[in-house]
Amino acid sequence: SDLDLIVPNGQPLVDMILARYGVCKVNRHGNRHYRLGNGLKIDVIEPRNFYRPFQSANDVLSFFDTSVNAIGVNIATGHLLDPLDGSHDLASGVVRLPQARWTSMNAFESVHLLLRLCRLLERHDLHVIDTARAEAIVPLVWEVDWSDLARLHGLSRSAAARRIDQTILQRSAVPSY
């Protein structure tokens, strides 16, 4: 129900097609977001607008929040793009948290990442390898301005803290490889 399309910087073709099927909104990073009539959500990501000015799809995927989210397909060639070996993790039922993303975000984005991780773990039978990166962010829940996070996740600060504690504890894993 949620698809990310990484397109060449400045390429309008995907937007021209998607605009026929849904309304476009621009997110806080400058990327376009479409909600189609069938419930599908599509984010159109340009590498230059994905947190930093990346140049390629692999660069963008390497900066995704989890290994299992960083899997793509080059639609021109059909080749798998998997710079974080997320397909292996998915098959093994585990999730890794890439250091580049989990140690470089501001407090707001870090807590947002943590809540996204909880949602991923709750929806899928996956376990986090090395929860230290996630655990390091937990204290920030009490320090950030909560208004946007409440809107994005529909949770009070205390409910989010309980959800994080419960989910991370239940879904931690010992490395299997």
N, C-alpha and C positions, 0 to 999 in steps of 0.2 A: 504493500500500500504506500510505500515511500521509496522513491527512486531518485538517485543523484546522477545527473548527467554532467560530465566534465567536457566542456567544449573549448575549441581553440579561442584564444582571446580575441574578442571583437567579432566572432562569427555569429551573424544574425539568423541563420537558417532555422535552428532549433526553436528560437523564440517566435519566429514567424509561424511555424507549424503549431506550437503549443498555444499561441494566442487564439487560435481558432477554437480551442476546446476548453479553455479556462482563463480565469483572471490572473494577471501577473501582479505580484507585490515584490518589492525589493527589500531584502532583509538587511540587518545592521552591518553586514559585511560587504554589501554591494552586489550580492548574487540575487538572481531572480527566483521566485518561488511561485509555482502554479498549483492550484487546486482544481482538478478536473471534475467534471460532473459525475463520474463514476466513483469518486472518493479517492482516487489516486493523487498523491502529492508528489510533485516533481520539483527538485531544486536544480537549477541550471548554474553550474559552478564554472567560473572562468579562473584559471590558475592565478592570474594576477590579483584576483579579489578574494582569495581564500586565506585569510589571516595574514599572509605575507605574499609578496609578489613571486609566486612560483612560476615556473616556465612550462612544466609538462604535467600530464595526468599522473604519472608515477610519483612525481614530487608531491602533488596534492594528496594522493592516496597514502603516501608515507606519513602524512601529517593528520590522517584521520584519527578519531578518538580511540578505536580499538582495532586489533588485528583482523577480527572477523568482519568489520565494516569496511575495511580497506581492500576490497576485492572488486575488480572491475573487468570489463571486456572491451577491447578496442573494436568498435563496431565496423571499422573499415577492414580489419584483418581477421577478426574473430579470436584473436589471441587473448589469453587470460592475463590480466594485470594484477599482480599479487605481491607487491614489494615487501609486505610484512608477513608473508607466509600464512595469511589468514585462512586459506582453504584447508591447510593442514590442521590449524587450530580448531576450525569448525568441525572437521571430521573427528577430532580428538575430544570435542566437547569443552574446550577451554578458550579463554580470552586473554590476550596480553595487552597491556596498556603501554603504547609507545612513549618512550622517554621524551622525545622531542616535543610532543604535544602536552603531555601531562606535567611537564616541569617548566613550561614557558608561558602559560596563560596567566592573565590577571586573576584576581580573586573571584570576580563575578563569573568569568568564563570557566574557571576551575570548578566552582560549585555546580555550574550548569553541566559540565562534563560528568561530574559525579552523579547527578540526577539522571542524566542520559544513560549512564552505565547501569544504574539501578533498573531503569525501564527495560534495557536490553536483557539483563539477567532474569528479570521477572517474566519476560515473554518467552524466553528460550531456555532450554536446559543446558546452560553453560556455567562454567566456574572460572573465576579469575585466578590466573597464575600471578603470584607475587602482588599482594594487595597493598604493599607499602606506598605506592604512588597515590592510590585512592585514599588510603588512611591519612596520608600527610595533608590532604585537603579538608578533611572533616572539620577541623577547628574553624575554617573559614566560613562555614555555614552561619556561624554566630556573628561574623564580622561584616558581611556584605549587605548592601541595600537589598532588601527582599522584594520590593514592589515588582520589578520585572521578572524575577524568578517565580514569584507567586502566579503571575499572569502566564508565564511559559509552561509551568508545571502543575498549576492548580493545587498547590499545597501551601499550608502555613509553614513557617520556619520550623516549628517544633515537630510537625508531622513529617517534614522532609528529613529532619535529623533522625527521627525514629526509623523511617524507611531506609535511610542510608545505613544506619547501624545494623539493622536486621538483615538487610540484603547482602551487605558486604560480609558479615559474619557467616551467613548461610551459604554463600557462594564462593568462598575462598577455596583454593585447590593447591595441592602439593604438586610441583612440576612433575610431569610424567615422561619428560624427554630431556 
